[in-house]
């Protein structure tokens, strides 16, 4: 065995990779609840790829056959319903896990120097996930798929001058149809997953270069022992591998409860209206997006002018990219020592929850004021952060980790 | 101006209709094989002349619902020449149906998915006498419905206010039970995996709970060195 390993190691850095990224990757010893979601995101990504391959074996990307092929998976393919429910549930859980993972970054200042690129790569992953989810949403070709496809491609069409040309390029024609399904399948099953895989790798490489942040937001690498290892660090394996396996267990219990007992989650994970085939002549009563994109939809609807709304939407997605340079607190990163920043993050989360709820309601003028208020507060977070973070009251940050 | 006025009147007319949507009633039934089987039999007798549930193959009633082959052949597989591996198609040709009813009766496989169980149950109970309609009946929650009141021999004839014009062949309580089992059947057709899922669930989750407890114990042992 060791001779085989030696043979491999001379040709491929297998042992070195394992050593540097697992057995001798030193992570802070005080990781809490919020630190489960990185490894869980990796797990869900794997689940989506594997179930996706099985679905791809039965799916037919054409306007005439797509809806029927999904029903064939649900009714006739052996265990097809299980595979598809795992894939649809996985899509929603991917976003639940990623949102909690991102919130962790906000809370403990994980985006701060030297982790700026780690944060940016992470956010590019999130944007790719939104694209991935959208393409996947159109593929079953129910009526919500069709109209969702129509609405989002029309956003591309609103770009000045090149818009109509770009929209027909994305759709593969003047409307949503077989050509659209074919290219969306190419994006959903090949292009975006390949990008995601690459970005996840970059994310991990960047993480292992800088080392993990922690709930105290201090650098464990600044306090090394006589052996040159961080005093407050413990090797990822076995400590965090066993801890993460426990996390995986809890996660899979929740996941299975949804898959086996409430796979549509009352229309939240699989929309009710998507159970009728795509029909260009019949608009659904309300075209609303999946829950994980609903906050952005509410932002779009809160602005009366279409071009301006799209500009605001793009700004809302781009703003968090600049977070590493907007937060300028000289002493602390983590909310543990920054009560004002904690309050700001909580308001931001509350605004996004309210916007998400509004985004799933039928368009109504009574919901406009709260939507605009939340939108305003969302941007206020990013605009005020450079000033607040400089002057906010900051408690004394300890030298070493607290458990 | 005239068009604007017309639109305003139409909008006003639409308002109370939207506001006065009748409340949906929830059916009471146990979602088990016996209930669904009875629903399938009633459906075959009362509904499947016009409505297909094309995604459900006859074979499924045997494998999923333990229906005896005799019942399946004699009571359910109505269209002559129907094969056990085929989907449950109505005996009517869609083109004829469209001519007779104005539109072909819809395939009901996924009806419970997007209408909902409560809607189907309430809809089937909401027919009332309306001589102005071509079939002589209308429906409280589906105005100007093309479907005739096929359950009228069971329910009897009701006026719009709910008063009884003519008694049916079964008691109102029995009628509610009959409609409930038809609803259960359509719930089954919309997602046959439900029976399998819910039987499998406790085993999968039981296994995962055991796995998680073990993982937690392992974590405690390994982490003793840190604390």
Interface residues (C-beta under 8 A of the other chain):
Chain A: X29 X71 X74 X75 X76 X81 X82 X85 X234 X238 X239 X242 X243 X245 X246 X248 X249 X250 X252 X253 X256 X257 X259 X260 X261 X263 X272 X273 X275 X276 X403
Chain B: X55 X56 X57 X109 X110 X113 X114 X116 X190 X191 X192 X193 X196 X197 X198 X200 X201 X204 X205 X208 X209 X211 X212 X215 X216 X218 X219 X222 X223 X226 X227
